[in-house]
Amino acid sequence: MSFLLIIIMLLFIGTGAFLWIGMAGSKVDPVKERLAKIFVTKEEKATLQLKTYEEEQLERSFIQRLIMPVVDRIATKIFKKGGPVKSKLERQLIIAGHPGNLGPNEFKAIQMLIGVSLAAFFLLLGIVGRMQFSLILAFTGIGAAAGFIMPKFWLGQKVTKRQKAIRKALPDVLDLLTVSVEAGLGFDMALAKVVEKTKGPLSDEFKKVLSETMMGRPRRESLKEMGARPEVDDLETFVNAVVQADQLGVAISNILRTQADQMRMKYRQRIEEQAMKAPLKMLFPMVLFIFPTIFIAILGPIVLKIMEEFGGM
């Protein structure tokens, strides 16, 4: 038991040091503090409708005020170097739409925090339950591994869900874009109409293109980056067609109509493909759950009758 107590003490000391790294140096930004002191009177704040730094902090959630600064400090202290793993993680976060405004370093720090927390939980659970030492170590390792894997699984689900949402919304968005352009709107105004009338990740991507274009970035570059960002083949095909039409001076309405028809056909083909896979997917639950109950309902009385006949002999 003394050895287990030593492990618990080391674990809590390590967790405390880990959190201290995150809390150390997390001071208020002096620039923001000076800007917050500019508006002294209530009349000025009411006229300009601006909030001080303290008021903005109080309106933020508990996680944003306390947890995320710790994660940011831990990520800055520990994960300084890049690499292929970091590049791949950063790419996944971009495809997922940067959930929670997380960067690769912050994501790794969250993985470590969850792993340490689950490991400590299973360790204490094993000690309270008076399990064997080998089982305690096994559960502690499983908790640490689960804490490291769960955020990656969550991120993978986010990536898949966002790509499916973009792929599903693309035909409808292209129809709206085509109708808007054929009605006489310019391409940028048609994009603005799409952003106004639709919601979702594809609308967010178009909104980002409009923002970059308004800031002076060439529209072709913004469209090409948008096409490559979510890694959706249909969206990339549409962007390449629009960019090529812009370079060659082809009427954009014809390109949009052709792309809308092609996206509708692809969407229909995907639905038909999913429908053809349905019988195969239904086979396994039928064999495991439905067929046994049918056999019991049909053959059960016969088996009972046979048992009674042989029992009477």
C-alpha positions in Angstrom: 0.0 0.0 0.0 2.9 2.4 0.7 4.1 1.9 -2.9 0.6 2.9 -4.2 0.6 5.9 -2.0 3.9 7.0 -3.4 2.5 6.6 -7.0 -0.6 8.7 -6.0 1.6 11.4 -4.6 3.8 11.5 -7.7 0.7 11.6 -9.9 -0.8 14.5 -8.0 2.5 16.4 -7.9 2.9 15.9 -11.7 -0.7 17.0 -12.3 -0.1 20.1 -10.1 3.1 20.9 -11.9 1.4 20.4 -15.2 -1.4 22.9 -14.3 1.1 25.3 -12.7 2.9 25.5 -16.1 -0.3 26.6 -17.6 -1.2 29.1 -14.9 2.3 30.6 -14.7 2.6 33.9 -16.5 -1.1 34.0 -17.5 -1.3 37.8 -16.8 -3.6 40.3 -18.3 -2.4 41.7 -21.6 -1.0 45.2 -20.8 -2.2 46.5 -24.2 -5.8 45.4 -23.5 -5.6 46.8 -20.0 -4.5 50.2 -21.3 -7.2 50.2 -23.9 -9.8 49.3 -21.3 -8.8 52.3 -19.2 -9.4 54.8 -22.1 -13.1 54.9 -21.6 -13.5 56.3 -18.1 -16.9 57.8 -17.9 -20.2 55.9 -18.3 -21.4 58.5 -20.8 -18.5 57.6 -23.2 -19.2 53.9 -22.8 -22.9 54.4 -23.4 -22.3 56.6 -26.4 -19.7 54.3 -28.1 -21.4 51.1 -26.8 -18.0 49.6 -26.0 -17.1 47.3 -23.1 -14.0 47.2 -21.0 -11.7 44.2 -20.8 -13.1 43.2 -17.4 -16.7 43.3 -18.7 -15.8 41.2 -21.7 -14.1 38.6 -19.5 -17.1 38.4 -17.2 -19.4 37.6 -20.1 -17.2 34.7 -21.3 -17.9 31.2 -20.1 -16.0 29.4 -17.4 -14.1 27.3 -19.9 -13.0 30.3 -21.9 -11.9 32.3 -18.9 -10.1 29.6 -16.9 -9.6 26.4 -18.7 -8.5 27.6 -22.2 -5.8 30.0 -20.8 -4.3 27.0 -19.0 -4.4 24.9 -22.2 -2.8 27.7 -24.2 0.1 28.1 -21.7 0.7 24.3 -21.6 0.7 24.2 -25.3 3.1 27.1 -25.6 5.5 25.6 -23.0 5.5 22.0 -24.2 4.7 21.8 -27.9 7.1 24.2 -29.6 8.4 22.2 -32.5 6.4 21.2 -35.5 6.6 18.0 -37.5 4.5 15.8 -39.9 2.2 14.8 -37.0 1.5 18.4 -36.2 1.0 19.3 -39.8 -1.5 16.5 -40.2 -3.3 17.5 -37.1 -3.4 21.1 -38.2 -4.9 20.0 -41.6 -7.6 18.0 -39.8 -8.5 21.0 -37.7 -8.8 23.1 -40.8 -11.1 20.6 -42.5 -13.2 20.4 -39.3 -13.6 24.1 -39.4 -11.4 24.8 -36.3 -13.9 23.6 -33.7 -13.5 25.7 -30.5 -10.8 27.8 -32.3 -8.3 25.1 -31.3 -4.8 24.9 -32.8 -2.7 21.7 -33.0 -0.8 22.6 -29.8 -3.9 23.3 -27.9 -5.5 20.0 -29.1 -2.4 18.0 -28.0 -2.5 19.7 -24.6 -6.2 18.8 -24.2 -5.3 15.2 -25.1 -2.7 15.2 -22.3 -5.0 16.7 -19.8 -7.8 14.2 -20.5 -5.3 11.3 -20.4 -3.8 12.4 -17.1 -7.3 13.0 -15.6 -8.6 9.6 -16.7 -5.5 7.8 -15.5 -5.8 9.5 -12.1 -9.5 8.5 -12.0 -8.9 4.9 -12.7 -6.0 4.7 -10.3 -8.1 6.1 -7.5 -10.9 3.8 -8.4 -8.7 0.8 -8.3 -7.2 1.8 -4.9 -10.7 2.4 -3.4 -11.9 -0.9 -4.8 -8.8 -2.7 -3.4 -7.9 -4.3 -6.7 -4.7 -6.1 -7.4 -1.7 -4.0 -8.3 -1.5 -5.4 -11.8 -5.1 -4.6 -12.5 -4.7 -1.0 -11.2 -1.8 -0.5 -13.6 -3.8 -2.0 -16.4 -6.8 0.3 -15.8 -4.5 3.3 -15.4 -2.9 2.6 -18.7 -6.3 2.0 -20.4 -7.5 5.4 -19.0 -4.5 7.2 -20.3 -4.8 5.6 -23.7 -8.6 6.3 -23.8 -7.9 10.0 -22.9 -5.5 10.3 -25.7 -7.7 8.5 -28.3 -11.1 10.1 -27.6 -10.2 13.6 -28.8 -8.8 12.2 -32.0 -11.9 10.2 -32.5 -14.0 13.3 -31.8 -12.0 15.3 -34.4 -12.4 12.5 -37.0 -16.1 12.6 -36.5 -16.1 16.4 -36.9 -14.2 16.1 -40.1 -16.5 13.5 -41.6 -19.6 15.3 -40.5 -18.5 18.6 -42.0 -17.5 17.0 -45.3 -20.8 15.3 -45.6 -22.7 18.5 -44.8 -20.7 20.3 -47.6 -21.3 17.5 -50.1 -25.0 17.4 -49.3 -25.6 21.2 -49.4 -23.6 21.8 -52.6 -26.4 20.9 -55.1 -29.0 23.2 -53.5 -26.4 26.0 -53.1 -25.4 25.7 -56.8 -29.1 25.9 -57.8 -29.6 29.1 -55.8 -26.3 30.5 -57.2 -27.3 29.7 -60.7 -30.8 31.3 -60.3 -29.2 34.4 -58.8 -26.7 34.8 -61.6 -29.3 34.2 -64.3 -31.5 36.8 -62.7 -28.9 39.4 -63.3 -26.7 39.5 -60.2 -23.0 39.5 -60.3 -21.1 36.5 -59.0 -20.1 38.2 -55.7 -23.6 39.4 -55.1 -24.9 35.9 -55.9 -22.5 34.5 -53.3 -23.7 37.1 -50.8 -27.3 36.0 -51.5 -26.3 32.4 -50.9 -24.7 33.3 -47.6 -27.8 35.2 -46.6 -30.3 32.5 -47.5 -28.4 29.3 -46.4 -26.7 28.1 -43.2 -24.0 25.5 -42.6 -20.3 24.9 -43.3 -20.6 25.6 -47.1 -22.2 28.9 -46.4 -19.4 29.7 -43.9 -16.8 28.9 -46.6 -18.5 31.3 -49.1 -18.7 33.9 -46.4 -15.0 33.6 -45.8 -14.4 34.1 -49.6 -16.5 37.2 -49.6 -14.6 38.6 -46.6 -11.3 38.0 -48.1 -12.4 39.5 -51.4 -13.7 42.7 -49.6 -10.3 43.0 -48.0 -8.6 43.1 -51.4 -7.5 39.6 -52.0 -8.0 38.3 -55.5 -11.2 36.3 -55.9 -9.4 33.5 -57.8 -7.0 32.9 -54.9 -9.8 32.9 -52.3 -11.8 30.4 -54.4 -8.9 28.1 -54.9 -8.1 28.1 -51.2 -11.8 27.4 -50.4 -11.8 24.5 -52.8 -8.7 22.9 -51.3 -9.6 23.6 -47.6 -12.4 21.1 -46.9 -11.0 18.3 -49.1 -14.3 17.7 -50.9 -13.9 16.6 -54.5 -17.2 18.1 -55.7 -16.4 21.5 -54.2 -12.9 21.5 -55.7 -14.4 20.6 -59.1 -16.8 23.4 -58.9 -14.1 25.9 -57.9 -11.8 24.8 -60.7 -14.6 25.3 -63.3 -15.5 28.8 -62.0 -11.8 29.9 -61.9 -11.2 28.5 -65.4 -14.3 30.3 -66.7 -13.1 33.5 -65.2 -9.7 33.2 -66.8 -11.1 32.3 -70.2 -14.0 34.9 -70.1 -16.7 32.3 -70.5 -20.2 33.2 -69.3 -20.4 32.2 -65.7 -24.1 31.4 -65.9 -23.5 28.5 -68.3 -20.8 27.1 -66.1 -23.0 27.3 -63.0 -25.9 25.6 -64.8 -23.6 22.8 -66.0 -22.1 22.3 -62.6 -25.5 22.3 -60.9 -26.7 19.6 -63.2 -23.6 17.5 -62.6 -23.8 17.9 -58.8 -27.5 16.8 -58.9 -26.6 13.7 -61.0 -23.7 12.8 -58.6 -26.0 13.3 -55.6 -28.6 11.0 -57.2 -26.0 8.4 -57.9 -24.8 8.5 -54.3 -28.3 7.9 -53.0 -28.8 5.0 -55.4 -25.5 3.5 -54.3 -26.5 3.8 -50.6 -29.9 2.2 -51.5 -28.1 -0.7 -53.2 -25.9 -1.3 -50.1 -29.0 -1.3 -47.7 -29.9 -5.0 -48.2 -26.4 -6.1 -47.4 -26.3 -3.9 -44.3 -29.6 -5.3 -43.2 -28.5 -8.9 -43.5 -26.4 -9.0 -40.4 -29.0 -7.6 -37.9 -31.6 -9.9 -39.5 -29.4 -13.0 -39.0 -28.4 -12.0 -35.5 -31.7 -10.7 -34.1 -34.7 -11.3 -36.4 -34.2 -14.9 -37.7 -33.6 -16.4 -34.2 -36.9 -15.0 -32.9 -38.7 -16.3 -36.1 -37.2 -19.7 -35.6 -38.3 -19.8 -31.9 -41.8 -18.7 -32.8 -42.2 -21.3 -35.6 -40.1 -24.3 -34.3 -40.7 -23.7 -30.6 -44.2 -25.4 -30.4 -43.0 -28.3 -32.6 -40.0 -28.9 -30.4 -42.2 -28.8 -27.3 -44.6 -31.3 -28.9 -41.8 -33.7 -29.8 -40.5 -33.5 -26.3 -43.9 -34.3 -24.9 -44.3 -37.3 -27.2 -40.9 -38.7 -26.4 -41.4 -37.9 -22.7 -44.7 -39.9 -22.7 -42.9 -43.0 -24.1 
